[in-house]
Amino acid sequence: MKSFILVFAAVMLLSAQSYCTEIADSADVYLITCAPGSESYSIYGHTALRVVIREQNLDVVYNWGIFDFSTPNFVVRFAKGRLDYMLGAYSYDIFVDEYRSEGRAVWSQKINLTSAEKERLFGLINENLRPENIKYRYDFFFDNCATRVRDILAASATDTIIFPEKERKERASFRQLIDPHQKVLPWLDFGADMLLGLQADRKATTADEMFLPVFLKENLSASHILHGSVSEPLLEEAEIVADFPAISLNSIRIMMPQIVFYAVLLFVLLVTFVLGIPFLGRFVDITFFIIYSIIAILLVFTNFWSEHDALHFNLVILGINPLVPLLLFYVLMERKAVVLSRVAFTVSALWIPASLIAGQGINPALIPFVLIIMVRIFWHCKFGKRL
């Protein structure tokens, strides 16, 4: 309850227009960066703004990364791109203690703002705290806790903030930027690479990179802010608030999806071309055509109906194509579908060359994963046999 009163008082003080200049003069604003964690929702790190009002003895964190797992149809809403995040404000000590308990490093950097810029920042925070604005439609690449901080700082600057620029050849794609963070959870990395489309392979500008907290910290540290005709560093040197080692990566664990899928592929090859046991072949068909049909339907949904633009134009839909669910029907009915199988096999075979030409990244584990179903489709093609 004490922390709630503290936050409520801070919000009310920032909202009181008659005190804005006085508050700004006695306030300091900090960029807070939190290291990645080991949970799926924390592997990309986190960003928040800290406001310290010395005369009022207030120390509050404004956090745009709050979401509610109890939201009705949480998974469905997230998949559709209709999940709302919100801004929350609470005690700095509570915020830091949470990350210390998770063993995650925290850095603090004072932001070089004038009183007028801090006053404008407080006004924008107040606007964000209005009931009609406190929630926002989350977008992983373009509207999240880090981009919200980037944008509110840029909007607060009296003149302008000058971000560092990179040559195009030095830029990484969105997919390349998130891959190192996802390696800690290889199966999540595999799933993300399977669902992300060509949007994720677009080269990210310096501003784009800041959707990741580590790049927000790095790029803002190299940025300058204009105060009149004087260019000054936007951020001061980072202070270590909580010091913990980075999560170590295990190479065997990283390769686990590849190992599993190549082992399954070997099994399917043996069943298809060596063992020749009809019952076992039918068992493999039913099992894998059901699994891959579900994935094919998921890919159709994410390509055409999800509001996440990053999931559109995903060429994996060729490798695991919409003809697979149709083939499942023939498998279950024990009917031949030679022509349909040949069409499906041809479409699947186009996946890798099409991805290479279009520039879509391919997770190494996706290759054996797609080959598994291609082997069974190939068997149903009856190549070399009369139709």
SVG drawing of the C-alpha trace seen along z (x, -y; Angstrom):
<svg xmlns="http://www.w3.org/2000/svg" viewBox="-12 -28 43 83">
<polyline fill="none" stroke="black" stroke-width="0.4" points="0.0,0.0 2.9,-2.4 4.3,-2.0 0.9,-2.7 0.6,-5.9 4.1,-6.9 3.3,-6.4 -0.1,-8.1 1.5,-11.1 4.2,-11.2 1.6,-11.1 -0.4,-13.8 2.6,-16.0 3.6,-15.6 0.0,-16.4 -0.1,-19.7 0.7,-22.2 1.3,-25.0 4.2,-23.0 5.7,-21.7 8.6,-24.1 9.5,-23.8 9.3,-20.0 11.5,-20.0 14.2,-22.1 14.5,-19.6 14.1,-16.4 16.5,-14.0 15.5,-11.5 17.3,-8.3 17.3,-5.6 17.0,-2.2 18.2,0.9 17.7,4.4 19.6,7.4 17.8,10.3 16.4,13.1 15.9,16.8 12.1,16.7 10.4,16.4 9.0,12.9 12.3,11.6 15.0,12.8 15.1,9.5 15.8,7.4 13.7,4.4 13.7,0.6 12.1,-2.0 12.3,-5.6 13.2,-6.7 12.1,-10.1 13.7,-11.3 12.2,-14.5 14.6,-15.4 12.5,-18.1 9.6,-15.7 11.7,-12.7 10.1,-10.7 11.8,-8.0 9.5,-6.5 9.9,-4.2 7.6,-4.5 7.4,-1.1 5.7,-0.6 6.2,3.2 3.2,4.3 0.8,6.9 -1.7,9.2 -1.5,13.0 -5.1,13.2 -6.4,11.2 -9.2,13.3 -7.9,15.3 -4.4,14.1 -2.6,16.4 -5.2,15.9 -5.0,12.1 -1.2,12.2 -1.3,14.3 -3.7,11.9 -1.6,8.9 -4.4,7.5 -2.7,7.7 -2.5,4.5 0.4,3.5 0.2,0.6 2.2,-2.0 2.7,-1.4 4.4,-3.6 5.8,-2.3 8.7,-2.6 12.2,-2.4 13.3,-0.2 10.5,2.3 11.5,2.3 15.2,3.0 14.5,5.6 12.4,7.6 15.4,7.8 17.9,8.6 15.7,11.5 15.8,12.8 19.6,12.4 19.5,9.8 21.9,6.9 20.5,3.4 22.1,0.2 21.1,-3.5 22.1,-6.4 21.2,-10.0 19.6,-11.7 20.9,-15.2 17.7,-17.3 17.0,-20.9 14.3,-21.9 12.1,-22.8 12.7,-19.4 11.9,-17.6 8.7,-19.6 7.7,-18.5 8.7,-14.9 6.4,-15.0 3.6,-16.4 4.0,-13.5 4.1,-11.0 0.9,-12.5 -0.7,-12.2 0.3,-8.5 -1.2,-8.0 -4.6,-9.1 -7.1,-6.3 -7.8,-6.4 -4.0,-6.3 -2.5,-4.1 -2.9,-1.0 -1.4,-0.7 -1.4,2.0 1.8,3.9 4.0,4.5 7.3,6.4 9.4,4.6 7.8,1.2 5.9,0.4 7.1,1.8 8.7,0.7 11.9,-0.4 10.5,-2.2 8.1,-4.1 11.0,-5.4 12.9,-6.3 9.9,-8.2 9.0,-10.1 12.6,-11.3 12.8,-12.4 9.5,-14.3 10.7,-15.9 13.9,-17.4 13.6,-21.2 15.7,-21.0 16.6,-17.5 18.3,-14.3 21.0,-13.2 21.2,-9.4 24.3,-7.7 24.1,-6.4 25.4,-3.1 26.3,-2.3 23.7,-0.1 26.3,2.7 26.8,2.6 23.1,2.9 21.6,6.2 18.1,7.4 15.5,7.6 15.8,11.4 19.6,11.2 19.2,8.7 16.9,11.0 18.6,14.3 21.4,13.9 18.8,13.2 16.7,16.2 19.6,18.7 19.0,19.1 15.7,20.8 16.4,22.8 12.9,24.1 11.5,20.5 14.2,19.5 13.0,22.2 9.4,21.3 10.0,17.6 12.1,18.2 9.3,20.5 6.6,17.8 8.5,14.6 8.2,13.5 10.1,11.2 9.5,8.1 11.9,9.5 14.6,9.7 14.5,6.0 17.6,4.1 17.0,2.1 18.0,-1.5 19.7,-2.9 16.3,-4.0 14.7,-0.6 17.4,1.2 16.2,-0.5 13.2,1.9 15.7,4.0 16.7,2.5 20.4,3.3 20.5,1.4 18.4,-1.5 21.1,-1.8 24.0,-1.5 22.6,-3.9 21.3,-6.5 24.7,-6.4 26.2,-7.4 23.6,-10.0 23.8,-13.7 21.2,-16.3 21.2,-19.9 20.8,-22.6 20.8,-25.8 24.0,-25.6 25.7,-23.2 25.7,-19.5 25.9,-17.5 25.9,-13.7 22.3,-12.6 23.3,-10.1 25.9,-10.1 28.1,-7.1 26.2,-4.0 26.0,-3.2 25.7,0.4 22.8,0.8 22.7,4.6 25.6,6.6 25.1,10.2 26.8,12.2 25.2,12.6 23.4,15.9 25.8,18.4 24.9,20.4 25.4,24.1 26.2,25.0 24.6,28.5 21.4,27.0 21.4,24.4 21.6,27.3 19.0,29.4 16.2,28.7 18.5,29.6 19.6,32.8 16.0,33.9 14.7,33.2 17.6,34.9 17.0,37.9 13.3,37.9 14.2,37.4 16.5,40.4 13.7,42.5 11.3,41.4 13.8,42.2 14.2,45.7 10.5,46.3 9.9,45.0 12.8,46.5 14.3,49.3 11.9,51.1 8.9,51.2 6.5,52.1 3.0,50.9 1.6,50.6 4.5,48.5 4.3,46.3 0.6,45.6 1.3,44.8 4.0,42.3 1.7,40.8 -1.2,40.2 1.1,38.8 3.1,36.4 0.3,35.3 -1.8,34.3 1.1,32.4 2.1,30.7 -1.5,29.9 -1.9,28.0 1.3,26.1 0.2,25.4 -3.1,23.9 -1.2,21.8 1.0,20.5 -2.0,19.6 -3.5,17.7 -0.3,15.8 0.3,14.9 -3.1,13.6 -5.1,12.8 -2.6,11.8 -2.2,8.1 1.6,8.7 3.1,7.4 6.3,9.2 4.5,12.6 3.3,11.8 5.0,12.9 6.4,15.9 7.8,18.3 7.9,21.2 4.3,21.6 5.8,23.1 7.7,25.8 4.7,26.7 2.0,25.7 -1.8,25.6 -2.0,28.8 -0.8,30.9 -4.2,30.7 -5.8,31.9 -3.4,34.8 -4.3,35.7 -7.9,36.3 -6.7,38.8 -4.3,40.5 -7.1,40.9 -9.5,42.3 -6.7,44.6 -7.1,43.2 -4.4,42.4 -3.6,38.8 -0.7,39.0 -1.3,35.8 -2.1,33.8 1.1,35.2 3.2,34.3 1.9,30.7 2.5,30.5 6.0,31.9 6.8,29.4 5.6,26.5 7.6,27.7 10.7,28.0 10.4,24.3 10.8,23.2 14.6,23.0 15.3,21.4 12.4,18.9 13.7,18.0 17.3,17.5 16.1,15.3 13.8,13.2 16.3,13.0 14.3,14.7 16.4,16.2 16.3,19.9 16.8,21.4 19.0,24.5 16.5,26.7 13.8,25.8 15.6,27.8 15.2,31.2 11.8,30.2 10.5,29.6 12.3,32.5 10.4,34.9 7.1,34.2 8.6,33.9 9.9,37.5 6.4,38.8 4.8,36.6 7.5,38.0 6.5,41.5 2.9,40.8 4.0,39.2 4.7,42.7 7.4,41.4 8.4,44.1 5.0,45.8 2.1,45.5 -0.8,43.4"/>
</svg>
